[in-house]
Amino acid sequence: MRSTFAKFKNQIRSAARVLLNPRLVLCFALAWMVTNGWCYIAIILGTWLKLSWMAWAGTAYASFLWLPFTPEKIVTILLSIALLRLLFPNDEQTLKLLKDKLANLKAAVRHRKAHKQKRKRT
């Protein structure tokens, strides 16, 4: 039986292998620019060019992003995976790792639901 630390270390390595893939990093950067980066650029350009509407629009969206309930992070991750599939369809290794992670996550959610239902019955 492996120790908890060894399991944790293995999961960290596996996640790092997926997340630090140069292709996924590029797609994440593009997705971040689509979902977030434009507002920071609008704030800087609006201030520099003295276009108050642009600075206000960027500031309003940025303040919305900093609220705790915004789905922006989920949208950015999903968009980066879609960009990865679109731009690098032959990167089967990364796509397989992402599918495996999704399958593991679904199995964990199913297991947790079953465990909660079992506890409610008793």
Kinemage of the C-alpha trace (Angstrom):
@kinemage 1
@onewidth
@group {chain A} dominant
@subgroup {mainchain}
@vectorlist {calphas} color= white
{ca met a 1} P 0.000 0.000 0.000
{ca arg a 2} L 1.434 3.338 -1.015
{ca ser a 3} L 1.631 6.179 1.401
{ca thr a 4} L -0.620 9.188 1.133
{ca phe a 5} L 2.361 11.393 0.337
{ca ala a 6} L 3.384 9.125 -2.568
{ca lys a 7} L -0.169 9.235 -3.973
{ca phe a 8} L -0.250 13.018 -3.618
{ca lys a 9} L 3.163 13.339 -5.278
{ca asn a 10} L 2.026 11.139 -8.164
{ca gln a 11} L -1.125 13.239 -8.652
{ca ile a 12} L 0.903 16.467 -8.618
{ca arg a 13} L 3.286 15.074 -11.249
{ca ser a 14} L 0.392 13.907 -13.390
{ca ala a 15} L -1.354 17.288 -13.176
{ca ala a 16} L 1.900 19.142 -13.913
{ca arg a 17} L 2.486 16.939 -16.963
{ca val a 18} L -0.902 17.970 -18.343
{ca leu a 19} L -0.912 21.615 -17.302
{ca leu a 20} L 2.667 22.468 -18.265
{ca asn a 21} L 2.416 21.062 -21.767
{ca pro a 22} L 3.564 23.909 -24.067
{ca arg a 23} L 0.595 23.443 -26.398
{ca leu a 24} L -1.913 23.637 -23.568
{ca val a 25} L -0.104 26.641 -22.073
{ca leu a 26} L -0.380 28.433 -25.431
{ca cys a 27} L -4.090 27.577 -25.712
{ca phe a 28} L -4.678 28.672 -22.112
{ca ala a 29} L -2.933 31.991 -22.806
{ca leu a 30} L -5.145 32.549 -25.859
{ca ala a 31} L -8.271 31.616 -23.898
{ca trp a 32} L -7.240 33.926 -21.063
{ca met a 33} L -6.818 36.805 -23.506
{ca val a 34} L -10.320 36.158 -24.849
{ca thr a 35} L -11.964 35.926 -21.423
{ca asn a 36} L -9.822 38.291 -19.284
{ca gly a 37} L -6.889 39.916 -20.995
{ca trp a 38} L -8.862 42.254 -23.208
{ca cys a 39} L -10.266 44.140 -20.208
{ca tyr a 40} L -6.805 44.828 -18.769
{ca ile a 41} L -5.604 45.994 -22.174
{ca ala a 42} L -8.714 48.192 -22.447
{ca ile a 43} L -7.968 49.716 -19.033
{ca ile a 44} L -4.363 50.497 -19.997
{ca leu a 45} L -5.172 51.798 -23.492
{ca gly a 46} L -8.215 53.726 -22.309
{ca thr a 47} L -6.171 55.477 -19.648
{ca trp a 48} L -3.236 56.134 -21.973
{ca leu a 49} L -5.372 57.379 -24.886
{ca lys a 50} L -7.749 59.255 -22.555
{ca leu a 51} L -10.765 57.240 -23.728
{ca ser a 52} L -12.839 57.109 -20.586
{ca trp a 53} L -15.460 54.764 -22.018
{ca met a 54} L -12.796 52.165 -22.785
{ca ala a 55} L -11.226 52.427 -19.338
{ca trp a 56} L -14.641 52.206 -17.675
{ca ala a 57} L -15.700 49.191 -19.759
{ca gly a 58} L -12.483 47.358 -18.929
{ca thr a 59} L -12.751 48.301 -15.257
{ca ala a 60} L -16.384 47.178 -15.035
{ca tyr a 61} L -15.599 43.794 -16.556
{ca ala a 62} L -12.458 43.377 -14.424
{ca ser a 63} L -14.427 44.130 -11.274
{ca phe a 64} L -16.990 41.527 -12.356
{ca leu a 65} L -14.162 38.992 -12.768
{ca trp a 66} L -13.000 39.500 -9.198
{ca leu a 67} L -16.366 38.513 -7.746
{ca pro a 68} L -16.261 35.026 -6.218
{ca phe a 69} L -19.176 33.537 -8.163
{ca thr a 70} L -18.104 34.331 -11.720
{ca pro a 71} L -17.738 31.274 -13.978
{ca glu a 72} L -14.815 32.873 -15.824
{ca lys a 73} L -12.231 30.318 -14.688
{ca ile a 74} L -14.364 27.408 -15.825
{ca val a 75} L -15.047 29.115 -19.158
{ca thr a 76} L -11.317 29.823 -19.628
{ca ile a 77} L -10.382 26.196 -18.998
{ca leu a 78} L -13.108 24.865 -21.286
{ca leu a 79} L -12.134 27.353 -23.996
{ca ser a 80} L -8.460 26.380 -23.711
{ca ile a 81} L -9.356 22.699 -24.124
{ca ala a 82} L -11.510 23.563 -27.151
{ca leu a 83} L -8.632 25.582 -28.621
{ca leu a 84} L -6.276 22.666 -27.972
{ca arg a 85} L -8.597 20.362 -29.918
{ca leu a 86} L -8.940 22.920 -32.700
{ca leu a 87} L -5.302 24.016 -33.032
{ca phe a 88} L -3.551 20.750 -32.143
{ca pro a 89} L -5.854 17.857 -33.086
{ca asn a 90} L -2.891 15.465 -33.343
{ca asp a 91} L -1.795 16.010 -29.730
{ca glu a 92} L -3.409 12.744 -28.671
{ca gln a 93} L -1.268 12.356 -25.555
{ca thr a 94} L -2.516 15.545 -23.905
{ca leu a 95} L -6.092 14.978 -25.029
{ca lys a 96} L -5.968 11.421 -23.639
{ca leu a 97} L -4.641 12.696 -20.309
{ca leu a 98} L -7.427 15.285 -20.156
{ca lys a 99} L -10.045 12.626 -20.937
{ca asp a 100} L -8.589 10.359 -18.250
{ca lys a 101} L -8.673 13.206 -15.703
{ca leu a 102} L -12.297 13.922 -16.623
{ca ala a 103} L -13.197 10.235 -16.261
{ca asn a 104} L -11.489 10.120 -12.849
{ca leu a 105} L -13.355 13.240 -11.761
{ca lys a 106} L -16.696 11.789 -12.886
{ca ala a 107} L -15.963 8.532 -11.053
{ca ala a 108} L -15.071 10.433 -7.882
{ca val a 109} L -18.313 12.439 -8.070
{ca arg a 110} L -20.344 9.252 -8.611
{ca his a 111} L -18.565 7.572 -5.702
{ca arg a 112} L -19.218 10.541 -3.442
{ca lys a 113} L -22.916 10.652 -4.378
{ca ala a 114} L -23.263 6.928 -3.730
{ca his a 115} L -21.512 7.334 -0.379
{ca lys a 116} L -23.852 10.198 0.615
{ca gln a 117} L -26.928 8.188 -0.366
{ca lys a 118} L -25.656 5.223 1.602
{ca arg a 119} L -25.132 7.397 4.676
{ca lys a 120} L -28.667 8.837 4.350
{ca arg a 121} L -30.196 5.341 4.340
{ca thr a 122} L -28.518 4.334 7.576
